């Protein structure tokens, strides 16, 4: 059996972080292999931006760009620079010794070897789980106020959640929308006291405690026109008009491949062990994008850490004498 070829770097993931890492690694003559994914974690090649209709905050696109077009351009650029792309999911990963081993395909039939690995698998936004919510994603249902909030400037919107992220989303939206209604299923928030006070003191934010969203309207119109909420104490349901629903109930980092192999933070994200870098707990393995970032979660910051990861990998290989 032929021994698999050893790559200088294998990049797992093809969102802004993964493809930017590929571009920089290719330009450094590292001949990167990017396993762009197929459907792991419910995502597809290109990452979460593939589910975003209009991107208005990525530099260089004053008239906005669709998420699909942005990722297609990044992919084309990475390929033109010399990146080899594999449209498969990584099924298994062994980081216990070098060269690192990366298996792809449902039956783990493909094996690749790597001197370094850049993990850019991202994080998946958590949603309520309503059929109407799913059908209205990017049509008024969003998990990112910074990304989509400006589309609803001067209009009424709803936010679901009770943690710091929900407080931040509500506060941000209150600065650009006419009114924000914050829906939380409990009587008390989980958020920090300071964040709670900031929200409670904002006259543009109304809070519905002990409520849940049970329906998003209107699928037939192809846009959000209202939400149906239920009072958990009385059981009464009512419909309230709004232009958008922002779900802020957390994200799930896609770290199943590295659990037990890389050190993770308490919230499940990959822990960066050297401040200001992309180094992880395993020498030669670097993490970029949302899989290690639970604070910013923006395409441009993901791309920035993708650049950092490629440079870190290149310099680490040089120091190791490869």
Buried (B, 14 or more C-beta within 10 A) or exposed (E): EEEBEBBBBBBBBBBBBBBBBBBBBBBBEBBBBBBBBBEBBEBBBBBBBBBBEBBEBBEEBEEBBBBBEBBBBBBEBBBEBBBBBBEBBBBEBEBEEBBBBBBBBEEEEBBBBBBBBBBBBBBBBBBBEBEBBEEBBEBBBBBBBBBBBEBBEEBBBBBBBBBBBBBBBBBBBBEBBEBBBBBBBEEEBBBEEEBBEBBEEBEBBBBBBBBBBBBBBBBEEEBBBBBBBBBBEEEEEEEBEBBBBBBBBBBBBBBEBBEEBBEBEEEBBBBBBEEEBBBBBBEBBBBBBBBBBBEEBBBEBBBBBBBBBBBBBBEBBEEEEB
